[in-house]
């Protein structure tokens, strides 16, 4: 393993190694998870050509897991990812957005859930359970989703948190109807290299 020297321009090197471990209790048997890294303006990739902001896991198949007092459906992914960034200040941290999409027997695709995590500002190992939700569609949209495929989708994944470009004090999402969906297990290792103070 090769170790790099700290950045000379008083920036901080942030290395994030993560793993999308599994998805649990989604409505479909086969699905994949797409993730998107949203970086604030104080972060830049150390090597922009080697980094991907949007990537998908492989297709996972949920199996029933029965424990002593509970039973649930889980698909294992164990999908690794890695980001190497330079920043002038560690706040605000980047956000990682997730979209779970299913594929059924007839090759129909549906969005099963959205979720996000703000990457931790403390170094070390971090475990997350990302609870997801999906927009509630009308009766017509739900029937179309069942028979033809497709689903109600967000235009901008950042709407799961605070939308891009929003700079006011209050964000009102009143009237935006959602249904709870499954959850995603994610683990992260965060390393800082440089003077954080």
DAWO-V842942 format. One record per pair of residues at least 24 apart in sequence whose ideal C-beta (glycine too) atoms are under 8 Angstrom apart, sorted by the first residue. I is the first residue (numbers start at 1). J is the second residue. If there is no record, write none. Layout:
# DAWO-V842942
I:J ; I:J
This chain:
# DAWO-V842942
4:193 ; 6:193 ; 6:194 ; 6:195 ; 7:86 ; 7:193 ; 7:194 ; 10:88 ; 10:194 ; 10:195 ; 11:86 ; 11:87 ; 11:88 ; 11:194 ; 12:86 ; 12:87 ; 12:88 ; 12:90 ; 12:192 ; 12:193 ; 12:194 ; 12:195 ; 12:196 ; 13:46 ; 13:84 ; 13:85 ; 13:86 ; 13:192 ; 13:193 ; 13:194 ; 14:43 ; 14:83 ; 14:84 ; 14:85 ; 14:86 ; 14:87 ; 14:90 ; 14:190 ; 14:191 ; 14:192 ; 14:193 ; 15:82 ; 15:83 ; 15:84 ; 15:85 ; 15:190 ; 15:191 ; 15:193 ; 16:82 ; 16:83 ; 16:84 ; 16:85 ; 16:119 ; 16:188 ; 16:189 ; 16:190 ; 16:191 ; 17:80 ; 17:81 ; 17:82 ; 17:188 ; 17:189 ; 17:191 ; 18:80 ; 18:81 ; 18:82 ; 18:96 ; 18:186 ; 18:187 ; 18:188 ; 18:189 ; 19:78 ; 19:79 ; 19:80 ; 19:81 ; 19:186 ; 19:187 ; 19:188 ; 20:57 ; 20:77 ; 20:78 ; 20:79 ; 20:81 ; 20:184 ; 20:185 ; 20:186 ; 21:76 ; 21:77 ; 21:78 ; 21:185 ; 21:186 ; 21:187 ; 22:60 ; 22:74 ; 22:75 ; 22:76 ; 22:77 ; 22:78 ; 22:184 ; 22:185 ; 23:60 ; 23:62 ; 23:74 ; 23:75 ; 23:77 ; 23:100 ; 23:182 ; 23:183 ; 23:184 ; 23:185 ; 24:72 ; 24:73 ; 24:74 ; 24:75 ; 24:182 ; 24:183 ; 24:184 ; 24:185 ; 25:72 ; 25:73 ; 25:74 ; 25:181 ; 25:182 ; 25:183 ; 26:62 ; 26:73 ; 26:75 ; 26:100 ; 26:102 ; 26:112 ; 26:113 ; 26:132 ; 26:181 ; 26:182 ; 27:102 ; 27:112 ; 27:181 ; 27:182 ; 28:62 ; 28:102 ; 28:103 ; 28:104 ; 28:110 ; 28:112 ; 29:61 ; 29:62 ; 29:73 ; 29:102 ; 29:104 ; 30:59 ; 30:60 ; 30:61 ; 30:62 ; 30:75 ; 30:102 ; 30:103 ; 30:104 ; 31:59 ; 31:60 ; 31:62 ; 31:75 ; 31:100 ; 31:101 ; 31:102 ; 31:103 ; 31:112 ; 32:56 ; 32:57 ; 32:58 ; 32:59 ; 32:60 ; 32:100 ; 32:101 ; 32:103 ; 33:57 ; 33:60 ; 33:77 ; 33:79 ; 33:98 ; 33:99 ; 33:100 ; 33:101 ; 33:184 ; 34:98 ; 34:99 ; 34:100 ; 34:101 ; 35:81 ; 35:96 ; 35:97 ; 35:98 ; 35:99 ; 36:96 ; 36:97 ; 36:98 ; 36:99 ; 36:157 ; 37:83 ; 37:94 ; 37:95 ; 37:96 ; 37:97 ; 38:94 ; 38:95 ; 38:96 ; 38:97 ; 38:157 ; 38:158 ; 38:164 ; 39:85 ; 39:94 ; 40:92 ; 40:93 ; 40:94 ; 42:87 ; 42:88 ; 42:89 ; 42:92 ; 43:85 ; 43:86 ; 43:87 ; 43:94 ; 44:85 ; 44:86 ; 44:87 ; 45:83 ; 45:84 ; 45:85 ; 45:86 ; 46:84 ; 46:85 ; 46:86 ; 47:84 ; 51:83 ; 51:84 ; 55:81 ; 59:103 ; 90:121 ; 90:192 ; 90:196 ; 91:121 ; 92:118 ; 93:118 ; 93:119 ; 93:120 ; 93:121 ; 94:118 ; 94:119 ; 95:119 ; 95:158 ; 95:161 ; 96:186 ; 97:157 ; 97:158 ; 97:160 ; 97:161 ; 98:130 ; 98:132 ; 98:184 ; 99:157 ; 100:132 ; 100:181 ; 100:182 ; 100:184 ; 104:149 ; 106:149 ; 107:149 ; 108:148 ; 108:149 ; 108:150 ; 109:149 ; 109:150 ; 110:145 ; 110:149 ; 110:150 ; 110:151 ; 111:151 ; 111:152 ; 111:153 ; 112:181 ; 112:182 ; 113:181 ; 113:182 ; 114:154 ; 114:157 ; 114:160 ; 115:160 ; 115:183 ; 115:184 ; 116:157 ; 116:160 ; 116:161 ; 117:186 ; 118:161 ; 119:188 ; 119:190 ; 120:188 ; 120:190 ; 122:190 ; 123:190 ; 123:191 ; 123:192 ; 124:189 ; 124:190 ; 125:187 ; 125:188 ; 125:189 ; 126:187 ; 126:188 ; 126:189 ; 126:190 ; 127:185 ; 127:186 ; 127:187 ; 128:185 ; 128:186 ; 128:187 ; 128:188 ; 129:183 ; 129:184 ; 129:185 ; 129:186 ; 130:183 ; 130:184 ; 130:185 ; 130:186 ; 131:180 ; 131:183 ; 132:180 ; 132:181 ; 132:182 ; 132:183 ; 132:184 ; 133:178 ; 133:179 ; 133:180 ; 133:181 ; 134:178 ; 134:179 ; 134:181 ; 135:176 ; 135:177 ; 135:178 ; 135:179 ; 136:177 ; 136:178 ; 136:179
